[in-house]
Amino acid sequence: MSQFIKAVLFDLDGTLIDTAADFVRIIKRMSAQHGWQAPSESAIREQVSAGASAMVKLILAHNNQPIDEAIIQEYRQQFLDEYEADICVDSQVFPELDGVLTRLETSGTPWGIVTNKPRYLAEKLLRALTLDERCAVLVCPDDVRYTKPDPEPMYLAMEKLGLPRGIAGTVIYVGDHLRDIEAGNAAGMITVLASYGYISAKEQASLNTWQAAHIVETPKALAKLLQSKQFEYL
């Protein structure tokens, strides 16, 4: 029996959009500016979904630099400034997912984004990819008191879409981080874990414990799931 779906929500980095290459480029440039060795691309990729502070800690730890809050904040701001200035050189929607977005739009089913990326960066990235007018709702940390894994951002997205909380079970949320699955589950949504995203090797071993309703290993598999007979759209 298929499930009726009112909306599909995505995490941003590593789920809907492959942004890792731009973060790798920024980190390599920052490392060169400070005379440091850049971490490996795979190490950087694993930290993207953890946010700017995690990536700064990665750089510092890789170069045996002191790590305290003041130093982290100093380099975090530089990282964010450089990223904002050059946000979308290599980032792109995972190619297999663009057709999914088009199909949702054609069916009249709204899709949106719930992310822990600051709004000013998320909006700039969406504009650069001409997704800003296609995205029905964007919820960022700036918009809520409690961020993922709290369900508040999920409820806010539903509210902005005009959907009552009581029908959260008709909303799909796709993410590549434990906090995404926890937030979606807490809200009562259908959760999909994008295991192709920015997940560390250590985390890969425990994905089955995250309690996602579905796990997909590739963007192609996600596209196949979302377009399968399991789900019925407007």
C-alpha positions as CSV (number, residue, x, y, z in Angstrom):
1,M,0.0,0.0,0.0
2,S,1.4,3.4,-1.0
3,Q,1.8,6.3,1.4
4,F,0.3,9.6,0.4
5,I,2.9,12.4,0.5
6,K,2.1,16.1,1.0
7,A,5.7,17.4,0.9
8,V,9.3,16.4,0.6
9,L,12.0,18.1,2.7
10,F,15.8,17.8,2.3
11,D,18.9,18.6,4.2
12,L,21.2,20.8,2.1
13,D,24.9,19.8,2.1
14,G,25.6,16.3,1.1
15,T,21.9,15.4,0.6
16,L,20.4,17.6,-2.1
17,I,23.5,19.5,-3.1
18,D,27.1,18.2,-3.4
19,T,29.0,21.1,-1.9
20,A,32.1,19.3,-0.8
21,A,34.4,20.4,-3.6
22,D,33.9,24.0,-2.7
23,F,34.8,23.4,0.9
24,V,37.9,21.4,-0.1
25,R,39.0,24.4,-2.2
26,I,38.4,26.9,0.6
27,I,40.3,24.7,3.1
28,K,43.2,24.2,0.8
29,R,43.4,27.9,0.2
30,M,43.2,28.8,3.9
31,S,45.8,26.1,4.8
32,A,48.2,27.6,2.2
33,Q,47.7,31.1,3.5
34,H,48.8,30.0,7.0
35,G,51.6,27.7,5.8
36,W,49.7,24.6,6.9
37,Q,49.2,21.3,5.3
38,A,45.6,20.7,4.1
39,P,43.7,17.7,5.4
40,S,42.8,15.0,2.8
41,E,39.8,15.6,0.7
42,S,38.1,12.6,2.2
43,A,38.7,13.9,5.7
44,I,37.2,17.3,4.7
45,R,34.2,15.7,3.1
46,E,33.4,13.8,6.2
47,Q,33.2,17.0,8.2
48,V,31.1,19.1,5.9
49,S,27.7,18.3,7.5
50,A,29.2,19.0,10.9
51,G,29.6,22.7,10.1
52,A,32.2,25.4,9.9
53,S,33.6,24.9,13.4
54,A,34.2,21.2,12.9
55,M,36.1,21.9,9.7
56,V,38.2,24.5,11.4
57,K,39.0,22.0,14.2
58,L,40.0,19.5,11.5
59,I,42.5,22.0,10.0
60,L,44.0,22.9,13.4
61,A,44.2,19.3,14.6
62,H,45.8,18.2,11.3
63,N,48.5,20.8,11.8
64,N,49.0,20.3,15.6
65,Q,47.7,23.8,16.3
66,P,46.3,24.8,19.7
67,I,42.5,24.4,19.7
68,D,40.5,26.6,22.0
69,E,37.3,28.5,21.5
70,A,38.9,31.9,20.7
71,I,41.1,30.4,18.0
72,I,38.3,28.4,16.6
73,Q,36.0,31.4,16.3
74,E,38.8,33.5,14.7
75,Y,39.4,31.0,11.9
76,R,35.8,30.1,11.6
77,Q,35.0,33.6,10.7
78,Q,37.7,33.6,8.1
79,F,36.4,30.3,6.7
80,L,32.9,31.7,6.5
81,D,34.0,34.9,4.8
82,E,36.0,33.1,2.2
83,Y,33.2,30.6,1.6
84,E,30.6,33.4,1.2
85,A,32.8,35.2,-1.3
86,D,33.2,32.1,-3.4
87,I,30.3,29.9,-2.5
88,C,29.4,28.1,-5.7
89,V,32.3,27.2,-8.1
90,D,31.8,23.4,-8.1
91,S,28.7,22.8,-6.0
92,Q,25.8,21.3,-7.8
93,V,22.5,19.5,-7.2
94,F,23.2,15.8,-7.3
95,P,22.4,15.2,-11.0
96,E,20.0,12.3,-10.3
97,L,17.9,14.5,-8.0
98,D,17.1,17.3,-10.4
99,G,14.6,15.2,-12.2
100,V,13.0,14.3,-8.8
101,L,12.5,18.0,-8.0
102,T,11.0,18.6,-11.4
103,R,8.6,15.7,-10.9
104,L,7.5,17.0,-7.5
105,E,6.9,20.5,-9.0
106,T,4.9,19.0,-11.9
107,S,2.7,17.0,-9.5
108,G,2.2,20.1,-7.3
109,T,4.0,18.6,-4.3
110,P,6.1,21.2,-2.6
111,W,9.7,20.5,-1.7
112,G,11.9,22.4,0.6
113,I,15.0,22.5,2.7
114,V,15.7,22.3,6.4
115,T,19.3,22.9,7.1
116,N,21.8,23.9,9.8
117,K,23.5,26.2,7.3
118,P,23.2,29.9,8.1
119,R,20.4,31.6,6.1
120,Y,22.7,34.1,4.4
121,L,24.8,31.3,3.0
122,A,21.9,29.0,2.2
123,E,20.1,31.7,0.3
124,K,23.2,32.7,-1.7
125,L,23.9,29.1,-2.6
126,L,20.3,28.5,-3.7
127,R,20.4,31.7,-5.8
128,A,23.6,30.6,-7.5
129,L,22.0,27.3,-8.4
130,T,18.7,28.9,-9.5
131,L,16.8,26.9,-6.9
132,D,15.6,29.9,-4.8
133,E,12.3,30.3,-6.6
134,R,11.7,26.5,-6.9
135,C,12.2,25.8,-3.2
136,A,8.9,26.1,-1.5
137,V,10.3,26.6,2.0
138,L,13.8,27.2,3.5
139,V,14.3,26.8,7.3
140,C,17.7,27.7,8.8
141,P,19.1,28.0,12.3
142,D,18.4,31.7,12.2
143,D,14.6,30.9,12.1
144,V,14.3,28.8,15.2
145,R,15.2,28.7,18.9
146,Y,16.3,25.1,18.8
147,T,18.1,23.5,15.7
148,K,18.2,19.9,14.6
149,P,18.1,17.4,16.2
150,D,15.2,19.2,17.8
151,P,12.0,18.9,15.8
152,E,11.3,22.7,15.9
153,P,12.8,23.4,12.4
154,M,10.7,20.5,10.9
155,Y,7.5,21.9,12.5
156,L,8.3,25.4,11.2
157,A,8.8,24.1,7.7
158,M,5.3,22.4,7.8
159,E,3.8,25.6,9.2
160,K,5.2,27.6,6.4
161,L,3.8,25.1,3.9
162,G,0.4,25.3,5.6
163,L,0.5,21.8,6.9
164,P,-0.7,21.0,10.4
165,R,1.6,19.0,12.7
166,G,-0.9,16.2,12.8
167,I,-0.1,15.1,9.3
168,A,3.7,15.0,9.7
169,G,3.5,11.4,8.6
170,T,2.7,12.6,5.1
171,V,6.0,14.5,4.9
172,I,9.3,12.9,3.8
173,Y,12.6,14.3,5.3
174,V,15.9,13.3,3.7
175,G,19.2,13.9,5.4
176,D,22.8,12.6,5.8
177,H,23.4,13.2,9.5
178,L,22.2,11.6,12.7
179,R,20.6,14.8,13.8
180,D,18.6,14.9,10.6
181,I,17.1,11.5,11.2
182,E,16.5,12.3,14.9
183,A,14.7,15.6,14.1
184,G,12.6,14.0,11.4
185,N,11.6,11.1,13.6
186,A,10.9,13.4,16.5
187,A,8.5,15.3,14.3
188,G,6.8,12.1,13.1
189,M,8.0,12.4,9.5
190,I,9.0,9.6,7.1
191,T,12.8,9.7,7.4
192,V,15.3,8.8,4.6
193,L,19.0,8.5,5.4
194,A,21.2,9.5,2.5
195,S,24.2,7.3,3.3
196,Y,26.0,8.7,0.2
197,G,26.4,12.0,2.1
198,Y,29.1,13.4,4.2
199,I,29.3,10.6,6.7
200,S,32.5,9.4,8.4
201,A,33.7,5.8,8.0
202,K,33.1,5.3,11.8
203,E,29.5,6.5,11.4
204,Q,28.9,4.3,8.4
205,A,29.2,1.2,10.6
206,S,26.2,2.4,12.8
207,L,23.7,3.7,10.3
208,N,21.2,0.9,11.0
209,T,20.9,2.2,14.6
210,W,19.8,5.7,13.4
211,Q,16.3,4.4,13.0
212,A,15.6,5.9,9.6
213,A,12.5,4.6,7.8
214,H,14.6,4.1,4.7
215,I,18.4,4.1,3.9
216,V,19.6,4.9,0.4
217,E,23.2,4.4,-0.7
218,T,23.3,6.7,-3.8
219,P,21.5,9.7,-5.2
220,K,20.2,7.4,-7.9
221,A,18.7,5.1,-5.2
222,L,17.1,8.1,-3.5
223,A,15.6,9.2,-6.8
224,K,14.3,5.6,-7.4
225,L,12.8,5.5,-3.9
226,L,11.0,8.9,-4.1
227,Q,9.6,8.0,-7.5
228,S,8.6,4.4,-6.5
229,K,5.1,3.1,-6.0
230,Q,5.6,3.3,-2.2
231,F,4.7,7.0,-2.4
232,E,1.7,8.7,-3.9
233,Y,1.8,12.4,-4.6
234,L,-0.7,15.1,-5.3
